[in-house]
Amino acid sequence: MFTSHYLQCAGYEIHYTEWGAADAPVVLAWHGLARTGRDMDELAAHLSDRYRVICPDTIGRGLSQWSRQPAQEYCLAFYARTARDLFDGLGIQQAHWIGTSMGGAIGTVCASGLLEPTLKARIRSLTLNDNAPELAKAAIARIREYAGNPPAFASMLELEAFFRQVYKPFGWLSDGQWRRLTETSARRLPDGRVTPHYDPAMVHQFTSHPDDYLIWQHYDALNLPVLCLRGAESDLVETTTVRAMQGRGPGIRAQLQVVEVPGCGHAPALNVPEQLELVGNFLRTIDG
């Protein structure tokens, strides 16, 4: 089971859950754009017999504070700064990084060392869950539209129905997992309605930083084992991009492993045995 914690990072209170023994090797599991660290519950539970697993809520998401300067701070560079402070504040010397979508991009810019040089040697491996150094423009436009205008509902059941529809590409989730996803992703508005638990201003990442996810220079600078899990039906990570990844950066250094995950689009939920084993086996090839 996990414990819940808060830590000051880059001037903000960041919430994270922690799983496993405090003295075990560390895994940092970072969620996607409009999600929370609780998405990583199944993965963290799976890994917690061997690892200390840290699952943060990004600034503006879940139980972490919202930005006071959204146009400047909702971007990969500031997320990397919060990651550096998280490493320092928790005394993490080295960690495996597992990132879904945005979480993978944050891991990429952290592991490259181009933004936060002190993190380069501290990240031992990188798992990109349906993330790549270049994303499909049409999919980004779709995400920008729904993320910037979160709907509100009179009831939790209506919110759950919305999540089941919008996150259908996650693949199979049990009824209990859908309910937990809903309950850990909801906040009440002053009028009593419920809406997704994030700051709508985080869409500034796309409006104020339109090329923030074009990060080939960071990918090319990576020098560590990389596992890329691509949802077989993903509209965000194109197969042409994956082929390009195989021909540069970690791809030409025999450090890149690519696996297509069937039955998923963007992004695999990392909640079923087959997906959990893909990640666990990857880490075992590094740790023995």
WOTAPE-V303981 format. One record per residue. N is the residue number from 1. RES is the residue in one letter. PSI is psi in whole degrees, 0 to 359 (NA if undefined). Layout:
# WOTAPE-V303981
N:RES:PSI / N:RES:PSI
This chain:
# WOTAPE-V303981
1:M:160 / 2:F:165 / 3:T:154 / 4:S:137 / 5:H:166 / 6:Y:145 / 7:L:141 / 8:Q:122 / 9:C:124 / 10:A:35 / 11:G:8 / 12:Y:154 / 13:E:118 / 14:I:131 / 15:H:143 / 16:Y:154 / 17:T:153 / 18:E:135 / 19:W:152 / 20:G:183 / 21:A:142 / 22:A:335 / 23:D:10 / 24:A:161 / 25:P:150 / 26:V:139 / 27:V:130 / 28:L:121 / 29:A:114 / 30:W:131 / 31:H:180 / 32:G:181 / 33:L:302 / 34:A:28 / 35:R:191 / 36:T:169 / 37:G:341 / 38:R:345 / 39:D:338 / 40:M:10 / 41:D:310 / 42:E:317 / 43:L:315 / 44:A:317 / 45:A:320 / 46:H:323 / 47:L:348 / 48:S:346 / 49:D:347 / 50:R:338 / 51:Y:156 / 52:R:115 / 53:V:125 / 54:I:125 / 55:C:95 / 56:P:156 / 57:D:124 / 58:T:151 / 59:I:133 / 60:G:1 / 61:R:154 / 62:G:231 / 63:L:4 / 64:S:157 / 65:Q:157 / 66:W:153 / 67:S:143 / 68:R:345 / 69:Q:72 / 70:P:323 / 71:A:331 / 72:Q:330 / 73:E:342 / 74:Y:80 / 75:C:164 / 76:L:324 / 77:A:318 / 78:F:324 / 79:Y:322 / 80:A:324 / 81:R:319 / 82:T:325 / 83:A:319 / 84:R:315 / 85:D:329 / 86:L:314 / 87:F:311 / 88:D:316 / 89:G:330 / 90:L:2 / 91:G:34 / 92:I:116 / 93:Q:320 / 94:Q:151 / 95:A:149 / 96:H:141 / 97:W:126 / 98:I:121 / 99:G:129 / 100:T:126 / 101:S:247 / 102:M:321 / 103:G:327 / 104:G:321 / 105:A:318 / 106:I:316 / 107:G:321 / 108:T:312 / 109:V:335 / 110:C:315 / 111:A:338 / 112:S:331 / 113:G:2 / 114:L:331 / 115:L:319 / 116:E:85 / 117:P:330 / 118:T:345 / 119:L:340 / 120:K:312 / 121:A:354 / 122:R:351 / 123:I:116 / 124:R:328 / 125:S:165 / 126:L:122 / 127:T:120 / 128:L:108 / 129:N:98 / 130:D:54 / 131:N:150 / 132:A:167 / 133:P:359 / 134:E:134 / 135:L:151 / 136:A:130 / 137:K:321 / 138:A:321 / 139:A:321 / 140:I:319 / 141:A:320 / 142:R:315 / 143:I:318 / 144:R:322 / 145:E:312 / 146:Y:327 / 147:A:326 / 148:G:349 / 149:N:66 / 150:P:135 / 151:P:166 / 152:A:146 / 153:F:156 / 154:A:333 / 155:S:160 / 156:M:325 / 157:L:324 / 158:E:320 / 159:L:319 / 160:E:318 / 161:A:320 / 162:F:313 / 163:F:319 / 164:R:327 / 165:Q:309 / 166:V:331 / 167:Y:20 / 168:K:324 / 169:P:347 / 170:F:339 / 171:G:198 / 172:W:130 / 173:L:144 / 174:S:165 / 175:D:321 / 176:G:323 / 177:Q:322 / 178:W:320 / 179:R:317 / 180:R:319 / 181:L:317 / 182:T:312 / 183:E:331 / 184:T:2 / 185:S:16 / 186:A:147 / 187:R:150 / 188:R:139 / 189:L:166 / 190:P:333 / 191:D:4 / 192:G:349 / 193:R:164 / 194:V:146 / 195:T:162 / 196:P:145 / 197:H:69 / 198:Y:163 / 199:D:116 / 200:P:337 / 201:A:351 / 202:M:348 / 203:V:348 / 204:H:338 / 205:Q:328 / 206:F:326 / 207:T:322 / 208:S:342 / 209:H:67 / 210:P:337 / 211:D:22 / 212:D:331 / 213:Y:8 / 214:L:92 / 215:I:39 / 216:W:324 / 217:Q:326 / 218:H:318 / 219:Y:316 / 220:D:334 / 221:A:353 / 222:L:138 / 223:N:70 / 224:L:164 / 225:P:135 / 226:V:129 / 227:L:123 / 228:C:113 / 229:L:116 / 230:R:124 / 231:G:128 / 232:A:334 / 233:E:21 / 234:S:136 / 235:D:1 / 236:L:317 / 237:V:108 / 238:E:150 / 239:T:328 / 240:T:325 / 241:T:318 / 242:V:319 / 243:R:322 / 244:A:322 / 245:M:325 / 246:Q:345 / 247:G:10 / 248:R:169 / 249:G:227 / 250:P:336 / 251:G:322 / 252:I:354 / 253:R:14 / 254:A:33 / 255:Q:359 / 256:L:131 / 257:Q:128 / 258:V:131 / 259:V:128 / 260:E:131 / 261:V:113 / 262:P:155 / 263:G:12 / 264:C:153 / 265:G:240 / 266:H:111 / 267:A:154 / 268:P:137 / 269:A:352 / 270:L:50 / 271:N:359 / 272:V:155 / 273:P:319 / 274:E:317 / 275:Q:320 / 276:L:322 / 277:E:325 / 278:L:314 / 279:V:314 / 280:G:318 / 281:N:322 / 282:F:314 / 283:L:325 / 284:R:328 / 285:T:336 / 286:I:315 / 287:D:343 / 288:G:NA
